[in-house]
Amino acid sequence: MSFSNADTGSKTADPYVAKNLQEPSLKEKVDDLVEFVDRAKFCMMTTRTSDGMLASRCMAMAAKEGHVDFIFHANSESGKTNDLDANPDVNLGFLNNSGEWASVSGHASIETDRAIVHKYYSPALKAWMGDLGDGKHDGGPDDPRVVVIRVKSKTIQYATSRKNPVAAAVEFAKGVVMGEAPQLNKLRHLSEEELQQARSS
């Protein structure tokens, strides 16, 4: 099933995608994605709530695994862990002020194993967790509230700039005047099969 309200005949109905979609080597796609998410660092994690609504929260990426999977810290008592326990499907949306973006559809798991928590722990978590003064809930790596959210990617789409800001502005202005879609971004897609290859490389 698809939605369409236009018949453009033999002409592409989405010239922006046609001009910007790229299919380079898997290595180049992964390298450019990694470079972008490392710069962005923050993303919106979207989960499904118990009443079926979608909720998005800003999350700071703690680490990557296999280049294409993502690690986050969380408080086990927050609403997001309840959402993920009921429905582990998530979307991560990375964005910067240049309009570059990445959308990651994935499967999340909540890791409580202290060895995993220790591996990714950051002392900065103490500021977010707080020390409850009971000798146990102190925001340290053995505080049971400190958990890791591991997101295993299923598919990824992203767009990063192929031009510097000045050249991009010129290209966009030319597109407005000429009525042509500008060639601004490296628009790419990573399939589940490609992600599996990236993990094993």
Z-matrix of the N, CA and C atoms (Angstrom, degrees):
N
C 1 1.452
C 2 1.533 1 108.76
N 3 1.313 2 117.42 1 135.01
C 4 1.453 3 120.92 2 178.70
C 5 1.515 4 110.00 3 -142.45
N 6 1.315 5 115.01 4 154.87
C 7 1.463 6 120.81 5 177.37
C 8 1.513 7 108.95 6 -103.03
N 9 1.319 8 116.63 7 131.09
C 10 1.459 9 121.45 8 174.38
C 11 1.515 10 108.43 9 -152.93
N 12 1.321 11 116.42 10 140.57
C 13 1.468 12 119.15 11 174.77
C 14 1.528 13 110.46 12 -130.01
N 15 1.353 14 116.27 13 26.43
C 16 1.455 15 120.11 14 -179.21
C 17 1.517 16 110.40 15 -141.85
N 18 1.337 17 115.58 16 142.93
C 19 1.460 18 121.88 17 173.28
C 20 1.521 19 106.77 18 -119.63
N 21 1.329 20 116.45 19 103.51
C 22 1.464 21 120.50 20 -176.23
C 23 1.521 22 112.29 21 -101.04
N 24 1.331 23 115.95 22 12.14
C 25 1.454 24 119.80 23 178.21
C 26 1.506 25 111.91 24 62.52
N 27 1.332 26 117.35 25 -128.92
C 28 1.461 27 121.49 26 -177.51
C 29 1.525 28 112.78 27 -84.99
N 30 1.337 29 117.80 28 -5.86
C 31 1.459 30 121.15 29 -179.05
C 32 1.528 31 110.00 30 -87.79
N 33 1.331 32 115.83 31 142.96
C 34 1.465 33 119.54 32 179.31
C 35 1.519 34 110.09 33 -63.48
N 36 1.322 35 116.36 34 135.86
C 37 1.468 36 120.72 35 -178.66
C 38 1.521 37 111.68 36 -81.31
N 39 1.323 38 117.41 37 -13.87
C 40 1.456 39 120.95 38 -179.55
C 41 1.528 40 109.15 39 -130.41
N 42 1.344 41 116.93 40 78.23
C 43 1.469 42 119.71 41 -176.12
C 44 1.525 43 113.99 42 -64.57
N 45 1.333 44 117.95 43 -27.45
C 46 1.470 45 119.33 44 177.65
C 47 1.521 46 110.33 45 -60.16
N 48 1.338 47 116.69 46 -49.38
C 49 1.465 48 120.23 47 179.77
C 50 1.523 49 110.32 48 -63.55
N 51 1.328 50 116.54 49 -43.61
C 52 1.464 51 120.25 50 -179.00
C 53 1.529 52 111.53 51 -58.80
N 54 1.334 53 117.65 52 -37.50
C 55 1.466 54 120.87 53 -177.62
C 56 1.516 55 113.36 54 -81.69
N 57 1.323 56 117.91 55 -26.36
C 58 1.461 57 120.43 56 -171.78
C 59 1.523 58 114.86 57 -107.84
N 60 1.327 59 117.62 58 -16.77
C 61 1.463 60 120.40 59 -178.98
C 62 1.523 61 109.62 60 -67.23
N 63 1.324 62 115.78 61 130.23
C 64 1.464 63 121.64 62 -179.19
C 65 1.518 64 110.60 63 -125.00
N 66 1.319 65 115.68 64 151.32
C 67 1.460 66 121.36 65 176.22
C 68 1.524 67 109.08 66 -133.00
N 69 1.353 68 117.07 67 66.25
C 70 1.465 69 119.91 68 178.13
C 71 1.529 70 110.18 69 -77.26
N 72 1.314 71 116.59 70 -169.33
C 73 1.466 72 120.73 71 178.56
C 74 1.528 73 109.69 72 -64.30
N 75 1.325 74 115.46 73 156.30
C 76 1.456 75 120.39 74 178.07
C 77 1.522 76 110.47 75 -59.41
N 78 1.319 77 117.59 76 -40.27
C 79 1.463 78 121.03 77 179.70
C 80 1.525 79 111.05 78 -59.77
N 81 1.324 80 117.43 79 -44.99
C 82 1.461 81 120.16 80 -179.85
C 83 1.527 82 111.04 81 -64.80
N 84 1.326 83 116.66 82 -40.97
C 85 1.470 84 119.59 83 179.06
C 86 1.526 85 110.90 84 -61.68
N 87 1.329 86 116.13 85 -44.89
C 88 1.465 87 120.19 86 -178.77
C 89 1.528 88 110.78 87 -68.92
N 90 1.329 89 117.11 88 -43.76
C 91 1.471 90 120.49 89 -179.34
C 92 1.524 91 111.39 90 -60.41
N 93 1.331 92 117.50 91 -43.36
C 94 1.469 93 120.57 92 -179.75
C 95 1.531 94 111.14 93 -68.36
N 96 1.331 95 116.74 94 -36.98
C 97 1.466 96 120.12 95 176.35
C 98 1.523 97 110.43 96 -62.88
N 99 1.328 98 116.64 97 -48.77
C 100 1.462 99 121.42 98 -178.55
C 101 1.525 100 110.72 99 -59.56
N 102 1.325 101 116.44 100 -44.07
C 103 1.458 102 120.68 101 -179.86
C 104 1.529 103 110.59 102 -61.43
N 105 1.336 104 116.92 103 -40.39
C 106 1.460 105 120.10 104 -179.38
C 107 1.530 106 112.13 105 -69.43
N 108 1.334 107 118.52 106 -49.25
C 109 1.469 108 119.22 107 -177.05
C 110 1.523 109 111.52 108 -66.56
N 111 1.339 110 117.02 109 -30.25
C 112 1.462 111 119.24 110 175.45
C 113 1.524 112 110.88 111 -65.39
N 114 1.331 113 116.84 112 -36.57
C 115 1.467 114 120.57 113 177.16
C 116 1.529 115 110.78 114 -72.11
N 117 1.324 116 116.06 115 -41.09
C 118 1.465 117 120.36 116 -176.50
C 119 1.530 118 111.13 117 -70.70
N 120 1.323 119 116.61 118 -46.88
C 121 1.470 120 125.86 119 178.48
C 122 1.518 121 113.98 120 64.40
N 123 1.328 122 118.03 121 -45.44
C 124 1.464 123 121.22 122 -178.38
C 125 1.527 124 110.33 123 -98.77
N 126 1.323 125 115.04 124 146.65
C 127 1.463 126 119.94 125 176.17
C 128 1.526 127 109.11 126 -144.58
N 129 1.322 128 115.21 127 168.77
C 130 1.455 129 121.18 128 170.69
C 131 1.522 130 107.52 129 -100.20
N 132 1.325 131 116.16 130 123.29
C 133 1.457 132 121.49 131 176.71
C 134 1.526 133 108.11 132 -97.79
N 135 1.324 134 116.38 133 120.47
C 136 1.465 135 121.17 134 -178.99
C 137 1.519 136 109.83 135 -103.75
N 138 1.333 137 115.24 136 126.73
C 139 1.463 138 122.40 137 178.36
C 140 1.527 139 108.57 138 -123.47
N 141 1.333 140 115.63 139 167.85
C 142 1.464 141 120.08 140 175.22
C 143 1.521 142 108.50 141 -103.77
N 144 1.340 143 116.61 142 127.87
C 145 1.461 144 121.91 143 -177.21
C 146 1.528 145 111.03 144 -82.19
N 147 1.320 146 116.01 145 172.01
C 148 1.467 147 120.53 146 -176.99
C 149 1.523 148 112.88 147 -63.25
N 150 1.345 149 117.45 148 -23.94
C 151 1.466 150 119.74 149 178.01
C 152 1.525 151 112.49 150 -94.91
N 153 1.343 152 116.55 151 13.45
C 154 1.453 153 120.64 152 174.81
C 155 1.518 154 115.44 153 85.87
N 156 1.326 155 117.11 154 -0.46
C 157 1.454 156 120.27 155 178.88
C 158 1.524 157 110.43 156 -82.04
N 159 1.348 158 116.25 157 163.17
C 160 1.455 159 121.27 158 175.91
C 161 1.522 160 109.10 159 -99.51
N 162 1.332 161 116.37 160 136.29
C 163 1.468 162 121.59 161 179.03
C 164 1.527 163 108.67 162 -128.64
N 165 1.340 164 116.46 163 134.96
C 166 1.465 165 121.27 164 179.41
C 167 1.516 166 109.78 165 -117.85
N 168 1.324 167 115.41 166 138.96
C 169 1.468 168 121.67 167 -179.78
C 170 1.519 169 108.93 168 -133.83
N 171 1.326 170 115.73 169 142.94
C 172 1.463 171 119.82 170 176.86
C 173 1.525 172 109.03 171 -74.56
N 174 1.329 173 115.94 172 131.55
C 175 1.459 174 122.22 173 -179.08
C 176 1.521 175 109.26 174 -131.84
N 177 1.332 176 116.00 175 141.22
C 178 1.462 177 121.25 176 174.61
C 179 1.519 178 108.28 177 -95.27
N 180 1.314 179 116.74 178 125.51
C 181 1.453 180 120.77 179 179.21
C 182 1.533 181 109.26 180 -66.73
N 183 1.315 182 116.13 181 127.13
C 184 1.469 183 120.34 182 179.49
C 185 1.524 184 111.81 183 -89.67
N 186 1.340 185 116.27 184 -34.42
C 187 1.462 186 120.37 185 -177.55
C 188 1.522 187 109.08 186 -168.90
N 189 1.336 188 115.05 187 171.02
C 190 1.459 189 121.97 188 172.52
C 191 1.523 190 107.64 189 -121.29
N 192 1.316 191 115.57 190 152.87
C 193 1.460 192 121.48 191 173.46
C 194 1.529 193 107.71 192 -124.91
N 195 1.308 194 116.78 193 132.66
C 196 1.459 195 119.95 194 178.65
C 197 1.509 196 113.28 195 56.32
N 198 1.312 197 117.01 196 27.77
C 199 1.470 198 124.73 197 177.88
C 200 1.530 199 114.46 198 71.71
N 201 1.320 200 118.95 199 -30.79
C 202 1.470 201 120.62 200 -169.54
C 203 1.524 202 114.29 201 -121.60
N 204 1.330 203 117.51 202 3.80
C 205 1.464 204 121.61 203 175.63
C 206 1.524 205 107.99 204 -116.06
N 207 1.340 206 116.81 205 154.61
C 208 1.459 207 120.10 206 -165.91
C 209 1.522 208 112.24 207 -128.94
N 210 1.346 209 114.44 208 144.58
C 211 1.456 210 123.14 209 -178.01
C 212 1.530 211 109.29 210 -117.27
N 213 1.342 212 115.56 211 134.74
C 214 1.463 213 121.84 212 176.96
C 215 1.526 214 109.12 213 -134.00
N 216 1.324 215 116.16 214 151.94
C 217 1.469 216 121.02 215 170.96
C 218 1.513 217 109.02 216 -90.68
N 219 1.318 218 116.37 217 153.71
C 220 1.465 219 120.00 218 176.87
C 221 1.523 220 109.96 219 -155.00
N 222 1.318 221 114.94 220 160.15
C 223 1.461 222 123.30 221 170.92
C 224 1.525 223 106.85 222 -92.18
N 225 1.319 224 116.65 223 122.97
C 226 1.468 225 120.42 224 -176.24
C 227 1.520 226 112.76 225 -60.23
N 228 1.325 227 117.07 226 -18.90
C 229 1.463 228 120.24 227 -177.15
C 230 1.531 229 112.67 228 -94.47
N 231 1.322 230 116.89 229 6.12
C 232 1.463 231 119.95 230 -179.67
C 233 1.524 232 110.61 231 -84.56
N 234 1.319 233 116.26 232 162.25
C 235 1.462 234 120.92 233 -178.36
C 236 1.511 235 113.88 234 -62.37
N 237 1.328 236 117.39 235 -29.58
C 238 1.456 237 119.33 236 -176.00
C 239 1.519 238 111.63 237 -64.28
N 240 1.351 239 117.29 238 -33.86
C 241 1.460 240 118.75 239 -179.50
C 242 1.527 241 110.65 240 -69.70
N 243 1.326 242 117.44 241 -33.71
C 244 1.470 243 120.03 242 174.60
C 245 1.523 244 110.57 243 -64.13
N 246 1.346 245 115.65 244 -43.31
C 247 1.470 246 119.76 245 178.90
C 248 1.525 247 110.66 246 -59.68
N 249 1.338 248 116.13 247 -47.75
C 250 1.459 249 120.42 248 -175.77
C 251 1.516 250 112.62 249 -68.83
N 252 1.331 251 116.49 250 -32.13
C 253 1.463 252 119.88 251 177.87
C 254 1.526 253 110.33 252 -64.66
N 255 1.339 254 115.94 253 -35.52
C 256 1.468 255 120.48 254 -179.06
C 257 1.529 256 111.80 255 -83.94
N 258 1.335 257 116.49 256 -35.55
C 259 1.464 258 120.34 257 -177.39
C 260 1.534 259 108.31 258 -148.03
N 261 1.326 260 117.77 259 104.79
C 262 1.472 261 120.48 260 -173.60
C 263 1.526 262 115.09 261 -79.84
N 264 1.329 263 118.79 262 -0.71
C 265 1.464 264 120.00 263 179.52
C 266 1.524 265 109.93 264 -75.41
N 267 1.332 266 116.30 265 129.89
C 268 1.456 267 121.02 266 -177.31
C 269 1.528 268 110.35 267 -135.87
N 270 1.323 269 114.65 268 164.25
C 271 1.453 270 121.98 269 167.41
C 272 1.513 271 107.77 270 -128.28
N 273 1.332 272 115.81 271 136.48
C 274 1.459 273 122.23 272 173.90
C 275 1.518 274 107.52 273 -109.65
N 276 1.326 275 117.13 274 126.17
C 277 1.451 276 121.28 275 178.64
C 278 1.513 277 111.17 276 -116.48
N 279 1.341 278 116.97 277 107.75
C 280 1.460 279 122.93 278 176.26
C 281 1.531 280 108.28 279 -94.47
N 282 1.340 281 117.39 280 140.95
C 283 1.464 282 121.30 281 -178.98
C 284 1.523 283 108.75 282 -153.68
N 285 1.334 284 116.42 283 144.20
C 286 1.464 285 118.57 284 171.94
C 287 1.525 286 109.99 285 -125.72
N 288 1.320 287 117.09 286 176.05
C 289 1.457 288 119.96 287 -173.65
C 290 1.524 289 113.21 288 -77.87
N 291 1.329 290 118.01 289 1.70
C 292 1.464 291 121.65 290 172.58
C 293 1.522 292 111.49 291 -94.96
N 294 1.335 293 116.07 292 -0.95
C 295 1.460 294 119.85 293 -179.76
C 296 1.519 295 113.90 294 87.20
N 297 1.330 296 117.52 295 4.70
C 298 1.458 297 120.16 296 173.86
C 299 1.528 298 108.10 297 -74.62
N 300 1.324 299 116.80 298 145.77
C 301 1.462 300 118.97 299 -175.63
C 302 1.526 301 110.81 300 -152.38
N 303 1.338 302 114.28 301 161.65
C 304 1.467 303 121.58 302 172.24
C 305 1.516 304 108.03 303 -143.77
N 306 1.318 305 116.02 304 136.75
C 307 1.460 306 122.39 305 177.87
C 308 1.523 307 108.37 306 -120.74
N 309 1.329 308 115.69 307 118.99
C 310 1.461 309 122.16 308 -176.37
C 311 1.525 310 108.90 309 -113.62
N 312 1.326 311 117.19 310 117.67
C 313 1.463 312 121.14 311 171.89
C 314 1.514 313 107.39 312 -96.16
N 315 1.336 314 116.19 313 126.64
C 316 1.453 315 117.49 314 -174.93
C 317 1.511 316 114.04 315 -154.15
N 318 1.311 317 113.53 316 -175.64
C 319 1.469 318 123.36 317 -178.55
C 320 1.529 319 106.90 318 -119.98
N 321 1.326 320 116.74 319 125.26
C 322 1.467 321 121.56 320 -175.92
C 323 1.522 322 111.49 321 -103.87
N 324 1.321 323 114.26 322 144.49
C 325 1.463 324 119.79 323 172.28
C 326 1.523 325 108.06 324 -129.86
N 327 1.332 326 115.69 325 147.01
C 328 1.466 327 121.74 326 178.65
C 329 1.522 328 107.63 327 -98.97
N 330 1.328 329 115.51 328 118.20
C 331 1.462 330 120.81 329 -176.44
C 332 1.527 331 109.32 330 -102.93
N 333 1.342 332 115.98 331 119.42
C 334 1.469 333 121.30 332 179.52
C 335 1.522 334 112.21 333 -107.34
N 336 1.334 335 116.46 334 -7.67
C 337 1.470 336 120.89 335 179.24
C 338 1.528 337 108.72 336 -56.63
N 339 1.335 338 117.51 337 124.98
C 340 1.467 339 120.83 338 -174.42
C 341 1.527 340 112.24 339 -65.26
N 342 1.348 341 118.29 340 -28.42
C 343 1.463 342 120.21 341 177.67
C 344 1.525 343 110.19 342 -64.28
N 345 1.331 344 116.45 343 -39.80
C 346 1.469 345 120.26 344 178.40
C 347 1.522 346 109.83 345 -69.59
N 348 1.335 347 116.70 346 -43.24
C 349 1.467 348 120.47 347 178.68
C 350 1.524 349 109.94 348 -60.65
N 351 1.326 350 117.65 349 -45.00
C 352 1.467 351 121.29 350 178.61
C 353 1.526 352 110.79 351 -60.00
N 354 1.325 353 116.98 352 -40.06
C 355 1.462 354 121.23 353 -177.35
C 356 1.538 355 111.43 354 -59.54
N 357 1.332 356 115.84 355 -39.19
C 358 1.470 357 119.55 356 -174.40
C 359 1.527 358 113.39 357 -107.61
N 360 1.310 359 117.20 358 3.49
C 361 1.469 360 120.17 359 -175.30
C 362 1.526 361 112.34 360 -62.24
N 363 1.329 362 115.20 361 144.17
C 364 1.470 363 122.31 362 173.87
C 365 1.526 364 108.49 363 -127.88
N 366 1.339 365 118.64 364 133.70
C 367 1.471 366 120.77 365 178.14
C 368 1.528 367 112.98 366 -57.95
N 369 1.330 368 117.47 367 -22.53
C 370 1.470 369 120.67 368 178.87
C 371 1.524 370 111.66 369 -62.28
N 372 1.326 371 117.66 370 -19.56
C 373 1.469 372 120.64 371 179.85
C 374 1.527 373 112.11 372 -62.81
N 375 1.340 374 116.54 373 -25.23
C 376 1.467 375 118.88 374 179.71
C 377 1.535 376 111.24 375 -58.06
N 378 1.319 377 116.31 376 -35.25
C 379 1.462 378 119.98 377 -179.76
C 380 1.528 379 111.37 378 -65.98
N 381 1.332 380 116.96 379 -33.98
C 382 1.464 381 120.67 380 -178.17
C 383 1.525 382 111.59 381 -84.55
N 384 1.320 383 116.98 382 -34.54
C 385 1.463 384 120.91 383 -176.02
C 386 1.525 385 112.39 384 -83.17
N 387 1.331 386 115.90 385 -39.42
C 388 1.462 387 119.35 386 -175.23
C 389 1.521 388 111.20 387 78.36
N 390 1.317 389 115.53 388 151.79
C 391 1.464 390 122.10 389 176.92
C 392 1.524 391 107.38 390 -100.87
N 393 1.342 392 116.59 391 115.75
C 394 1.465 393 121.18 392 -177.20
C 395 1.523 394 112.06 393 -81.28
N 396 1.347 395 117.07 394 -3.10
C 397 1.455 396 120.84 395 173.91
C 398 1.511 397 115.46 396 75.48
N 399 1.333 398 117.05 397 15.86
C 400 1.467 399 119.26 398 -179.32
C 401 1.525 400 112.33 399 -105.15
N 402 1.343 401 116.89 400 7.92
C 403 1.454 402 120.94 401 179.44
C 404 1.507 403 114.64 402 78.17
N 405 1.307 404 117.57 403 -2.74
C 406 1.471 405 121.57 404 -178.88
C 407 1.519 406 111.57 405 -121.75
N 408 1.323 407 115.65 406 -48.30
C 409 1.470 408 121.65 407 -178.41
C 410 1.528 409 109.07 408 -95.99
N 411 1.348 410 114.58 409 74.61
C 412 1.462 411 120.28 410 -173.68
C 413 1.522 412 113.44 411 -112.44
N 414 1.344 413 117.26 412 6.92
C 415 1.457 414 120.88 413 -178.45
C 416 1.509 415 113.91 414 78.70
N 417 1.332 416 117.46 415 4.93
C 418 1.459 417 122.08 416 178.61
C 419 1.527 418 111.27 417 -83.88
N 420 1.329 419 117.10 418 178.29
C 421 1.468 420 120.31 419 -175.93
C 422 1.526 421 114.18 420 -66.33
N 423 1.340 422 117.65 421 -17.34
C 424 1.459 423 119.79 422 177.89
C 425 1.526 424 112.74 423 -99.97
N 426 1.317 425 116.51 424 2.97
C 427 1.467 426 120.93 425 173.48
C 428 1.530 427 107.48 426 -67.13
N 429 1.343 428 118.27 427 119.57
C 430 1.472 429 119.56 428 -175.84
C 431 1.526 430 114.06 429 -62.55
N 432 1.331 431 116.95 430 -16.00
C 433 1.469 432 118.89 431 177.36
C 434 1.523 433 112.02 432 -72.49
N 435 1.345 434 116.75 433 -24.83
C 436 1.468 435 120.58 434 -177.55
C 437 1.530 436 108.82 435 -78.86
N 438 1.322 437 115.82 436 113.71
C 439 1.465 438 121.35 437 178.45
C 440 1.527 439 109.06 438 -127.67
N 441 1.310 440 115.15 439 167.63
C 442 1.460 441 122.39 440 177.48
C 443 1.521 442 108.69 441 -114.21
N 444 1.318 443 116.16 442 134.15
C 445 1.462 444 121.38 443 171.60
C 446 1.518 445 107.05 444 -102.00
N 447 1.321 446 115.72 445 120.28
C 448 1.465 447 121.59 446 178.31
C 449 1.528 448 107.89 447 -106.08
N 450 1.329 449 116.50 448 122.83
C 451 1.464 450 121.06 449 179.29
C 452 1.522 451 108.63 450 -108.56
N 453 1.332 452 115.68 451 115.18
C 454 1.465 453 121.44 452 175.07
C 455 1.523 454 107.58 453 -93.09
N 456 1.315 455 116.11 454 118.53
C 457 1.462 456 121.13 455 -174.56
C 458 1.524 457 111.17 456 -72.07
N 459 1.346 458 114.69 457 140.65
C 460 1.467 459 121.20 458 174.16
C 461 1.521 460 110.51 459 -103.60
N 462 1.312 461 116.88 460 -46.16
C 463 1.465 462 122.31 461 173.52
C 464 1.520 463 108.07 462 -144.85
N 465 1.324 464 116.28 463 152.14
C 466 1.459 465 121.48 464 178.50
C 467 1.531 466 108.83 465 -136.78
N 468 1.318 467 115.78 466 134.57
C 469 1.460 468 122.10 467 170.00
C 470 1.518 469 107.44 468 -122.58
N 471 1.319 470 116.88 469 142.57
C 472 1.457 471 118.12 470 177.35
C 473 1.520 472 110.96 471 -153.97
N 474 1.326 473 114.48 472 160.67
C 475 1.457 474 121.47 473 175.57
C 476 1.525 475 107.99 474 -138.06
N 477 1.331 476 116.21 475 119.50
C 478 1.459 477 121.09 476 174.36
C 479 1.521 478 107.97 477 -119.23
N 480 1.313 479 115.65 478 155.39
C 481 1.458 480 120.49 479 -174.16
C 482 1.520 481 111.73 480 -71.86
N 483 1.323 482 115.68 481 140.13
C 484 1.461 483 120.11 482 174.07
C 485 1.524 484 111.48 483 -100.97
N 486 1.353 485 117.20 484 -1.45
C 487 1.463 486 121.59 485 -177.49
C 488 1.525 487 109.61 486 -133.75
N 489 1.344 488 116.25 487 156.72
C 490 1.461 489 119.06 488 173.09
C 491 1.530 490 108.69 489 -72.99
N 492 1.341 491 118.97 490 164.67
C 493 1.469 492 120.99 491 -174.08
C 494 1.526 493 114.48 492 -55.57
N 495 1.329 494 117.65 493 -39.05
C 496 1.474 495 119.90 494 -179.33
C 497 1.526 496 110.61 495 -66.89
N 498 1.332 497 116.40 496 -48.18
C 499 1.467 498 120.51 497 179.45
C 500 1.526 499 110.93 498 -63.21
N 501 1.317 500 116.89 499 -36.10
C 502 1.470 501 120.51 500 178.19
C 503 1.527 502 111.04 501 -65.39
N 504 1.341 503 116.64 502 -40.88
C 505 1.467 504 120.41 503 178.73
C 506 1.523 505 110.91 504 -63.62
N 507 1.328 506 116.87 505 -40.66
C 508 1.464 507 121.39 506 177.77
C 509 1.522 508 110.73 507 -64.02
N 510 1.316 509 116.26 508 -45.19
C 511 1.466 510 121.29 509 179.77
C 512 1.530 511 110.72 510 -62.46
N 513 1.336 512 116.36 511 -41.24
C 514 1.467 513 120.23 512 179.20
C 515 1.533 514 110.53 513 -65.39
N 516 1.340 515 116.56 514 -45.63
C 517 1.473 516 120.76 515 179.60
C 518 1.526 517 110.58 516 -60.57
N 519 1.322 518 116.60 517 -40.87
C 520 1.458 519 120.96 518 177.55
C 521 1.533 520 110.53 519 -61.45
N 522 1.346 521 115.28 520 -39.55
C 523 1.457 522 119.28 521 178.95
C 524 1.518 523 112.66 522 -64.43
N 525 1.355 524 115.73 523 -38.15
C 526 1.464 525 120.13 524 178.51
C 527 1.531 526 110.24 525 -64.33
N 528 1.336 527 116.55 526 -45.83
C 529 1.465 528 121.64 527 -178.27
C 530 1.527 529 111.78 528 -67.32
N 531 1.323 530 116.36 529 -44.52
C 532 1.461 531 121.35 530 -174.67
C 533 1.527 532 113.36 531 -87.07
N 534 1.348 533 116.32 532 -12.46
C 535 1.464 534 118.86 533 -177.73
C 536 1.514 535 112.95 534 72.14
N 537 1.333 536 115.49 535 29.05
C 538 1.464 537 120.54 536 179.86
C 539 1.519 538 109.87 537 -117.41
N 540 1.317 539 115.61 538 144.45
C 541 1.465 540 119.59 539 176.85
C 542 1.526 541 109.12 540 -65.39
N 543 1.341 542 117.61 541 130.88
C 544 1.469 543 119.75 542 -179.44
C 545 1.524 544 112.11 543 -75.67
N 546 1.315 545 115.46 544 149.55
C 547 1.466 546 121.52 545 175.59
C 548 1.522 547 106.86 546 -96.12
N 549 1.340 548 116.06 547 91.38
C 550 1.459 549 121.70 548 -171.68
C 551 1.516 550 114.00 549 -111.96
N 552 1.326 551 116.11 550 -36.72
C 553 1.459 552 119.96 551 -166.77
C 554 1.517 553 113.15 552 -120.67
N 555 1.328 554 113.59 553 161.51
C 556 1.451 555 121.59 554 168.32
C 557 1.533 556 105.55 555 -98.26
N 558 1.322 557 115.70 556 96.82
C 559 1.464 558 122.31 557 -176.99
C 560 1.517 559 107.89 558 -93.97
N 561 1.337 560 116.02 559 120.90
C 562 1.461 561 119.69 560 -172.14
C 563 1.525 562 112.49 561 -138.95
N 564 1.319 563 115.03 562 159.22
C 565 1.455 564 122.63 563 179.18
C 566 1.518 565 108.94 564 -134.78
N 567 1.332 566 115.50 565 135.51
C 568 1.465 567 121.50 566 175.13
C 569 1.527 568 107.97 567 -115.43
N 570 1.325 569 115.88 568 119.27
C 571 1.460 570 120.79 569 -179.18
C 572 1.523 571 110.69 570 -80.36
N 573 1.315 572 115.75 571 170.53
C 574 1.468 573 120.55 572 177.96
C 575 1.529 574 110.59 573 -60.77
N 576 1.328 575 116.56 574 -39.15
C 577 1.466 576 120.77 575 179.37
C 578 1.532 577 110.29 576 -65.72
N 579 1.324 578 117.64 577 -42.44
C 580 1.464 579 120.28 578 178.98
C 581 1.526 580 111.41 579 -65.29
N 582 1.340 581 117.04 580 -38.30
C 583 1.451 582 120.44 581 178.12
C 584 1.518 583 111.39 582 -62.87
N 585 1.330 584 116.17 583 -38.84
C 586 1.462 585 119.48 584 178.03
C 587 1.526 586 110.44 585 -64.76
N 588 1.333 587 117.21 586 -39.51
C 589 1.460 588 120.83 587 177.21
C 590 1.528 589 110.19 588 -63.85
N 591 1.334 590 116.98 589 -40.75
C 592 1.469 591 121.27 590 -179.26
C 593 1.518 592 110.98 591 -63.51
N 594 1.322 593 117.43 592 -37.78
C 595 1.473 594 121.18 593 179.87
C 596 1.525 595 110.95 594 -64.91
N 597 1.306 596 117.13 595 -35.57
C 598 1.474 597 120.69 596 -174.29
C 599 1.523 598 112.78 597 -90.20
N 600 1.343 599 117.15 598 -4.47
C 601 1.468 600 119.08 599 -177.54
C 602 1.526 601 110.60 600 -89.11
